[in-house]
Amino acid sequence: MSKVRVRFAPSPTGPLHIGGVRTALYNYLFAKKHGGDFLLRLEDTDQTRFVPGAEEYIIDALSWCKINVDEGLGAGGRFGPYRQSERKEIYRQYADMLVEKGHAYYAFDTPEELNQMRARMKKAGVASPQYNAVVRENMQNALTLSNDEVQKRLGRGDKYVIRIKVPRNKEVKIHDLVRGWVVINTSYVDDKVIFKSDGMPTYHLANVVDDHLMQITHVIRGEEWLPSAPLHILLYQFFDWEPPKFAHLPLILKPEGNGKLSKRDGDRLGFPVFPTKWTNPITEEESSGYREEGYFAEAFTNMLAFLGWNPGTPNEIFSMEELIKSFSLDRVGKAGAKFDFDKTKWFNQQYLRNKSGKTLAKILIKQIPESQKVEFNYLSKVCALMKERATFVYDIWTTSQFLFVAPNKYEEKVIRKKWNKNSSEILSSIIELFLSIKDFNEKNIELNFKNHLEKNNWSIGMVLPVFRLSVTGLGTGPSMFAVSSLLGKKEVISRMRKAINTLSPHG
């Protein structure tokens, strides 16, 4: 078997949707699983839809996702150039080859004539008019015009396109690695334009020629391309080339209702649909991205991998190396996968929890306002303590202010439910206890605290909320023994005394 070579070939028409990122990811995982190459190619044959900055965006987004390009844009390679707009002359010769072989033809129909054709067909009850094997016999093309007329029109520079000549009533069979055998009759396939009047090929010709010349062995793409697959198979047959193996991936579906996930769904429900932030170069409208929202790249790719594929095990947390090892196309589902934003946040939470306090502190310290910069080692300890309660790194900062500043106010609900006439006395007793603890670490604090409660016949439910309230101002949070150890004896006692003075009237 030849070396596995796959490609991801987006169009530079805007930002990369997460559906596109998943396609790139599956290509990458498949290539790496089989010791192959992952190529990045730009399909920019439709210059009218070109958006400045889109190419750079695609490269940056894939880089952030750790989908490393072996060949193509940003990496180079022996099969370049990797922008289809720079390969016009290559496609021209193959279009001419098809014409010479009788598998394609010149079509001179004007836009007005095409509109008239569609109108006639709709009037006759055809819901989706196509330029097909029947229609072509009544149009202005090389199949209906004399050779002299064709040459005359070409000679005087009349506008034309080149259309593929689809054979009538022929079955085209495709073995899809996800869907199994797919059989389509050519009566459902129209004579698509393969070379446009502006001198550019269409996607259909360009991608087949490029895939052949670049020795692509597997084409892994979205199911929206499945209707085009018979046409591509025909082109391979017309050129006498061996086609690659095909795999058409299921759609990523919107969380509610039916249909493909769109930017509109994200805007409506409050989540990004792009990997990184995108700024429209024309309108300057900004669209949020997962990177800027605080997601780890590895959490994002892990989530995407599970949108349509599963390893067949209960485990859902996979590193890139583990994804590569486990990935297979036969475990990709045929049905669309519903996007679950809450699950996406869960993935990020899991990755955050698995990181060390120091690692998180390195990220967080860059996000803290200059006026509030803190000592790194202390911040590392805070991160280690608070990470279990965070979904994003910055959550640690917003939820841990009590570890940096003594509370100026206390949670009213806790005061009402837990503070009573005995609370000041209890806290004073605990202050005395803490003063006696020489080694003020978490283990010693907990041991002495619990012994003290037992000695005084106090329940943990009676004392701990009051103790927490006095030190943090809150009703919930991490272990108070860990909090106390981190703050230090002097600070904890100071806060308890302040609470006694402030809250005593409530008793």
TIGU-609787 format. One line per field, with one value per residue (C-alpha): residue number from 1; z, y, x. Coordinates in Angstrom, 2 decimals. Example, Ala and Ser with C-alpha at 12.3 -4.5 7.8 and 13.67 -1.06 7.14 Angstrom:
TIGU-609787
resi	c(1_2)
zz	c(7.80_7.14)
yy	c(-4.50_-1.06)
xx	c(12.30_13.67)
***
This chain:
TIGU-609787
resi	c(1_2_3_4_5_6_7_8_9_10_11_12_13_14_15_16_17_18_19_20_21_22_23_24_25_26_27_28_29_30_31_32_33_34_35_36_37_38_39_40_41_42_43_44_45_46_47_48_49_50_51_52_53_54_55_56_57_58_59_60_61_62_63_64_65_66_67_68_69_70_71_72_73_74_75_76_77_78_79_80_81_82_83_84_85_86_87_88_89_90_91_92_93_94_95_96_97_98_99_100_101_102_103_104_105_106_107_108_109_110_111_112_113_114_115_116_117_118_119_120_121_122_123_124_125_126_127_128_129_130_131_132_133_134_135_136_137_138_139_140_141_142_143_144_145_146_147_148_149_150_151_152_153_154_155_156_157_158_159_160_161_162_163_164_165_166_167_168_169_170_171_172_173_174_175_176_177_178_179_180_181_182_183_184_185_186_187_188_189_190_191_192_193_194_195_196_197_198_199_200_201_202_203_204_205_206_207_208_209_210_211_212_213_214_215_216_217_218_219_220_221_222_223_224_225_226_227_228_229_230_231_232_233_234_235_236_237_238_239_240_241_242_243_244_245_246_247_248_249_250_251_252_253_254_255_256_257_258_259_260_261_262_263_264_265_266_267_268_269_270_271_272_273_274_275_276_277_278_279_280_281_282_283_284_285_286_287_288_289_290_291_292_293_294_295_296_297_298_299_300_301_302_303_304_305_306_307_308_309_310_311_312_313_314_315_316_317_318_319_320_321_322_323_324_325_326_327_328_329_330_331_332_333_334_335_336_337_338_339_340_341_342_343_344_345_346_347_348_349_350_351_352_353_354_355_356_357_358_359_360_361_362_363_364_365_366_367_368_369_370_371_372_373_374_375_376_377_378_379_380_381_382_383_384_385_386_387_388_389_390_391_392_393_394_395_396_397_398_399_400_401_402_403_404_405_406_407_408_409_410_411_412_413_414_415_416_417_418_419_420_421_422_423_424_425_426_427_428_429_430_431_432_433_434_435_436_437_438_439_440_441_442_443_444_445_446_447_448_449_450_451_452_453_454_455_456_457_458_459_460_461_462_463_464_465_466_467_468_469_470_471_472_473_474_475_476_477_478_479_480_481_482_483_484_485_486_487_488_489_490_491_492_493_494_495_496_497_498_499_500_501_502_503_504_505_506_507)
zz	c(0.00_-0.90_1.82_3.21_2.06_2.99_2.45_3.99_1.31_2.62_0.63_1.80_1.99_5.69_9.06_9.59_11.08_13.75_11.22_9.01_11.93_12.69_9.06_9.29_12.62_11.30_8.27_10.55_12.97_10.10_8.49_11.71_12.66_9.43_9.35_6.52_5.49_6.14_3.42_3.57_0.24_-0.57_-2.95_-4.11_-7.64_-6.91_-6.66_-6.28_-2.80_-1.67_1.73_2.75_5.84_5.54_4.49_7.41_9.71_8.55_9.09_12.55_13.64_12.65_14.38_17.60_17.44_17.12_13.73_12.25_8.49_6.88_3.40_1.73_2.85_5.45_5.06_1.38_-0.53_-3.89_-5.30_-5.00_-5.51_-3.00_-3.92_-6.78_-8.13_-8.83_-10.79_-13.60_-16.44_-14.94_-14.93_-18.43_-19.99_-18.21_-19.24_-22.85_-22.49_-21.52_-24.50_-26.84_-25.41_-25.88_-22.14_-21.97_-24.32_-24.91_-23.94_-25.22_-23.53_-22.31_-18.83_-20.49_-22.37_-19.20_-17.36_-20.18_-20.01_-16.27_-16.67_-19.35_-17.18_-14.11_-16.20_-17.29_-13.63_-13.07_-9.51_-9.88_-13.48_-14.53_-17.55_-18.16_-20.92_-22.17_-21.84_-23.53_-26.83_-27.04_-25.91_-27.49_-27.12_-29.07_-29.11_-30.99_-33.06_-36.06_-35.65_-37.94_-35.77_-32.62_-34.06_-35.30_-31.85_-30.18_-32.74_-32.17_-28.42_-27.50_-23.82_-23.03_-20.26_-20.41_-19.15_-18.33_-20.57_-18.15_-19.73_-19.73_-17.38_-15.95_-12.39_-10.50_-7.49_-4.60_-1.60_1.19_4.26_6.52_4.65_2.74_-0.89_-2.46_-5.91_-7.91_-11.42_-13.71_-14.50_-11.19_-12.21_-14.40_-16.83_-14.30_-15.42_-14.87_-16.44_-16.15_-18.59_-16.37_-17.04_-13.65_-13.02_-10.76_-7.58_-9.34_-11.83_-9.64_-6.66_-8.77_-10.67_-7.50_-5.55_-8.36_-8.88_-5.13_-4.72_-2.28_-1.16_0.95_0.62_3.98_3.75_4.88_3.71_1.82_-0.87_-1.22_-4.07_-5.99_-5.47_-8.59_-10.74_-9.25_-9.81_-13.45_-13.85_-12.49_-14.97_-17.88_-17.04_-16.50_-12.97_-9.87_-7.52_-3.85_-1.15_0.01_3.45_3.91_7.47_9.19_9.84_13.14_14.05_15.97_19.68_19.25_16.37_13.06_10.64_10.43_13.16_12.02_13.26_13.81_16.30_18.17_18.26_19.43_22.12_23.22_22.12_19.46_16.23_15.21_16.79_17.12_16.96_13.50_12.49_9.26_7.13_5.49_8.32_11.16_13.00_15.53_16.12_19.26_19.18_21.58_22.09_23.18_25.33_27.44_26.13_26.02_22.48_23.56_25.21_22.07_19.77_22.19_22.12_18.31_17.94_19.83_17.60_15.26_16.47_19.57_20.61_21.98_25.57_28.52_28.63_26.93_27.80_25.09_24.36_20.72_20.86_22.28_19.66_16.92_18.36_18.79_15.70_12.94_10.26_10.95_14.29_12.68_12.74_9.71_11.52_12.36_15.77_17.92_19.31_23.11_24.45_28.07_27.14_25.55_28.84_30.64_28.46_29.29_32.98_32.88_31.19_33.63_36.61_35.24_35.05_37.87_39.91_38.41_34.84_35.54_37.33_34.28_32.24_34.88_35.81_32.27_32.64_35.99_35.82_36.28_39.38_41.05_40.25_42.86_43.86_41.52_44.08_46.07_42.91_42.03_45.39_44.85_41.42_42.82_45.51_43.36_40.05_41.02_41.05_37.75_34.11_32.73_34.10_34.75_36.89_39.45_39.80_40.05_42.60_44.78_45.72_49.37_49.20_48.31_50.14_53.46_53.09_53.63_53.55_54.49_52.72_54.16_53.73_55.80_58.48_58.77_58.88_60.80_62.87_66.36_69.85_70.40_67.19_68.58_71.54_69.26_66.98_69.95_71.14_67.73_67.73_70.99_69.46_66.39_68.52_70.15_66.86_66.19_62.74_61.02_58.10_56.60_58.31_61.78_61.43_60.52_63.28_66.00_64.70_64.74_68.18_69.47_68.15_69.69_73.04_73.10_71.68_68.72_65.38_62.21_60.69_63.51_63.49_59.99_58.16_60.73_60.50_56.67_56.76_59.06_56.93_53.37_53.64_51.74_52.42_50.20_48.94_49.13_52.26_55.06_56.40_53.08_52.91_56.45_55.72_52.59_54.26_57.33_61.05_61.45_58.58_59.54_63.16_62.03_59.80_62.53_64.97_62.37_61.79_65.52_65.76_62.64_63.08_66.85_66.70_64.46_67.30)
yy	c(0.00_3.49_6.03_7.59_11.17_13.28_16.93_19.63_22.09_24.98_28.02_31.48_32.81_33.69_32.18_28.46_26.97_24.28_21.81_22.59_22.24_18.81_17.76_18.91_17.08_13.78_14.04_14.75_11.89_9.44_10.47_10.26_6.94_5.43_7.19_9.45_13.10_15.85_18.52_21.98_23.34_26.45_26.07_29.66_29.13_31.32_34.67_36.54_35.04_35.65_37.36_39.10_37.58_34.26_32.32_33.65_32.88_29.24_28.72_30.34_28.39_25.02_25.94_26.79_23.44_21.64_20.26_20.39_20.68_18.35_19.85_22.75_26.29_27.41_24.25_24.03_20.79_19.28_19.43_23.17_25.71_24.95_27.78_26.78_30.34_29.82_26.59_27.89_26.66_23.17_22.88_24.27_21.43_18.84_20.57_20.54_16.86_16.06_18.01_16.15_12.80_13.74_13.78_17.54_20.26_23.99_25.68_29.20_29.76_33.32_34.05_35.06_31.76_29.81_31.75_31.06_27.35_27.25_29.15_26.70_23.71_25.16_25.88_22.22_21.16_20.50_21.60_21.78_22.55_21.13_21.37_17.63_15.02_15.94_19.71_20.00_18.85_22.12_24.55_26.52_24.12_22.10_19.13_21.02_23.47_22.54_22.30_25.31_27.34_26.27_27.26_30.54_31.41_30.43_32.44_35.66_35.34_34.49_33.73_30.04_27.48_23.88_21.36_17.72_15.37_13.05_9.74_8.83_6.26_4.93_3.67_5.16_3.13_4.60_2.66_5.20_4.37_5.76_4.93_1.76_1.38_4.35_3.89_6.88_6.91_9.59_10.74_12.63_14.22_17.32_18.51_20.64_23.48_22.38_25.42_28.93_31.83_33.72_31.12_29.43_25.84_24.99_23.01_19.77_19.76_21.45_19.15_15.98_17.14_18.32_15.18_13.09_15.18_15.48_11.71_11.96_8.47_9.31_12.14_12.76_15.56_16.65_14.88_18.00_16.82_13.38_14.49_15.63_12.34_10.60_13.49_13.22_9.46_10.05_12.50_9.93_7.41_9.87_10.55_6.82_7.58_5.47_7.40_7.88_6.26_8.48_9.12_11.59_12.83_13.52_17.08_18.89_19.70_22.63_21.97_22.61_21.59_20.27_21.32_22.16_24.21_27.81_31.09_32.26_29.40_30.45_34.10_33.14_30.68_32.44_30.29_30.57_28.57_29.57_28.29_31.76_35.32_36.61_40.24_40.84_42.98_44.80_45.36_45.12_42.95_40.70_37.08_35.39_32.31_29.48_30.62_34.09_32.71_30.95_27.38_25.17_24.10_20.47_20.59_22.09_19.43_16.66_17.88_18.10_14.57_13.22_15.07_12.17_9.63_7.57_5.17_2.55_3.11_5.03_7.37_10.73_12.56_11.88_13.65_14.25_11.23_9.07_10.33_9.40_5.93_5.29_6.99_4.97_5.88_2.79_4.34_7.55_7.65_8.12_10.33_13.97_14.83_17.40_20.13_20.39_23.60_22.47_19.39_21.68_23.55_20.20_19.22_22.48_21.97_18.52_19.80_22.69_20.36_18.20_21.12_22.06_25.20_26.59_25.98_27.73_30.59_31.24_31.72_33.64_36.10_37.51_38.11_39.89_43.69_45.41_47.18_43.84_41.82_39.19_37.09_34.09_31.33_32.40_32.56_29.01_27.77_29.65_28.04_24.58_25.15_26.75_24.86_22.28_25.05_26.66_26.11_28.70_29.93_33.43_31.92_31.21_34.91_35.98_33.31_33.61_37.30_36.34_34.82_38.21_40.69_40.35_40.52_43.85_42.31_38.98_36.83_37.83_34.43_32.75_35.41_34.84_31.06_30.40_33.41_33.43_34.70_32.00_32.60_35.26_33.05_30.07_32.09_33.51_29.96_28.96_31.99_30.75_27.31_28.64_30.70_27.47_25.67_26.01_24.41_26.06_23.66_22.17_18.80_20.25_22.82_20.17_17.78_20.43_21.97_18.69_17.72_21.13_20.63_17.19_18.45_21.18_18.96_21.29_19.96_20.73_22.14_24.66_25.89_25.51_27.88_30.60_30.03_30.19_33.32_35.10_34.33_34.47_36.35_33.48_30.51_28.01_27.39_25.08_23.38_25.93_24.10_24.55_28.18_28.84_27.27_29.37_32.66_32.03_32.18_35.94_36.78_34.18_35.37_39.00_38.23_36.29_39.18_41.60_39.39_39.19_42.99_43.44_40.69_40.57_42.75_40.08_37.65)
xx	c(0.00_1.25_1.91_-1.28_-1.69_-4.71_-5.56_-7.65_-8.69_-10.80_-11.89_-10.74_-14.28_-14.25_-13.38_-13.03_-16.21_-15.78_-17.19_-14.22_-11.82_-13.29_-12.76_-9.14_-8.75_-10.11_-7.80_-4.86_-5.67_-6.11_-2.83_-0.84_-2.48_-1.16_2.19_1.09_1.11_-1.40_-1.60_-3.14_-4.36_-6.36_-9.30_-9.66_-10.96_-13.99_-12.23_-15.54_-15.92_-12.34_-12.12_-8.87_-7.31_-9.15_-6.05_-4.03_-6.94_-7.10_-3.37_-3.46_-6.55_-5.07_-1.82_-3.68_-5.50_-2.12_-3.16_0.31_0.71_3.26_2.98_1.21_0.45_2.94_5.01_5.94_6.44_7.30_3.76_3.22_1.92_-0.82_-3.19_-5.45_-5.43_-1.71_-2.33_-4.58_-2.42_-2.27_-6.05_-6.40_-4.48_-6.60_-9.83_-8.58_-7.70_-11.29_-12.61_-10.27_-11.40_-15.07_-15.78_-16.33_-17.56_-17.67_-20.93_-21.67_-25.02_-25.53_-26.92_-30.20_-30.43_-29.74_-32.44_-34.90_-34.06_-34.71_-37.97_-39.19_-38.34_-40.05_-43.11_-43.05_-43.07_-39.35_-38.61_-34.81_-33.83_-30.46_-28.21_-28.19_-27.99_-31.49_-31.26_-27.84_-29.37_-31.32_-28.64_-25.78_-22.86_-20.33_-22.70_-25.42_-23.37_-21.27_-17.51_-17.09_-19.47_-17.64_-14.26_-15.72_-17.03_-13.77_-11.81_-13.73_-13.44_-17.03_-17.47_-17.76_-17.49_-16.41_-18.95_-18.44_-20.38_-22.15_-23.17_-26.84_-28.33_-25.10_-24.65_-21.74_-20.61_-18.65_-17.40_-17.49_-15.39_-18.11_-21.30_-20.46_-21.53_-23.27_-24.82_-26.07_-27.53_-26.13_-29.66_-29.36_-26.04_-25.95_-23.29_-21.45_-19.20_-15.59_-13.89_-15.32_-15.33_-12.84_-10.17_-10.50_-11.54_-14.42_-13.95_-14.90_-12.05_-9.46_-9.85_-9.70_-6.61_-4.89_-5.73_-4.25_-1.11_-0.51_-0.92_-3.80_-4.83_-7.89_-10.41_-12.08_-14.62_-18.09_-21.24_-22.33_-19.89_-21.47_-23.81_-20.70_-18.84_-20.32_-19.13_-15.64_-15.58_-16.55_-13.69_-11.25_-12.62_-12.37_-8.72_-8.00_-6.78_-7.25_-9.51_-8.65_-10.73_-13.60_-15.08_-17.93_-18.33_-21.66_-22.79_-22.42_-26.01_-27.44_-28.16_-31.89_-34.11_-32.87_-30.20_-26.53_-24.87_-24.47_-23.03_-26.60_-27.12_-24.01_-25.08_-28.56_-27.47_-24.29_-21.37_-18.63_-18.69_-15.15_-11.91_-10.41_-11.69_-12.60_-12.88_-14.77_-12.42_-15.34_-17.83_-15.25_-17.76_-16.04_-17.00_-15.72_-13.52_-12.82_-9.23_-10.27_-13.09_-10.48_-10.60_-7.55_-6.71_-6.43_-9.88_-11.36_-9.88_-10.81_-14.40_-14.41_-13.04_-16.04_-18.53_-19.21_-16.63_-16.14_-13.39_-15.77_-14.59_-16.09_-13.09_-13.63_-10.42_-7.84_-4.59_-3.71_-1.39_-4.19_-6.64_-4.17_-3.69_-7.44_-8.89_-10.51_-13.03_-15.12_-16.12_-17.33_-21.13_-23.35_-25.85_-25.23_-23.78_-25.62_-23.40_-23.53_-22.01_-22.27_-20.24_-17.67_-17.30_-17.02_-14.07_-12.31_-12.99_-11.40_-8.26_-8.00_-8.21_-5.41_-2.98_-0.64_-1.03_2.20_0.99_-2.29_-0.55_1.64_-1.54_-3.48_-0.75_-0.91_-4.65_-4.58_-4.78_-1.42_-2.70_-3.42_-0.33_0.47_3.43_3.77_4.35_1.33_-0.76_0.35_-0.95_-4.23_-4.61_-3.95_-6.59_-9.27_-8.97_-11.59_-14.19_-13.23_-14.18_-11.77_-8.47_-9.78_-12.56_-9.85_-9.17_-12.80_-13.70_-10.61_-10.58_-11.04_-7.54_-6.08_-8.28_-10.09_-13.88_-15.61_-19.03_-20.55_-23.12_-26.49_-28.11_-25.39_-25.67_-29.41_-29.16_-25.95_-24.88_-26.36_-25.66_-23.05_-21.10_-18.76_-17.90_-17.23_-14.95_-13.08_-12.51_-11.15_-8.84_-7.37_-7.00_-5.19_-2.83_-1.69_-0.91_2.82_2.98_0.02_-0.41_-3.56_-3.22_-2.59_-5.35_-7.91_-6.86_-6.92_-10.14_-12.05_-10.70_-11.78_-15.31_-15.52_-14.22_-16.88_-19.61_-20.07_-21.29_-19.34_-22.54_-22.83_-19.23_-17.76_-20.17_-19.51_-15.78_-15.91_-18.07_-15.63_-12.57_-13.97_-17.27_-18.89_-21.12_-19.33_-15.84_-12.82_-11.54_-11.26_-8.25_-6.46_-7.63_-6.36_-3.00_-2.62_-3.62_-1.48_-2.25_-1.93_-4.29_-6.91_-7.04_-7.21_-10.19_-11.99_-11.59_-12.91_-15.96_-16.67_-16.63_-18.71_-21.27_-21.80_-24.95_-26.55_-26.42)
***
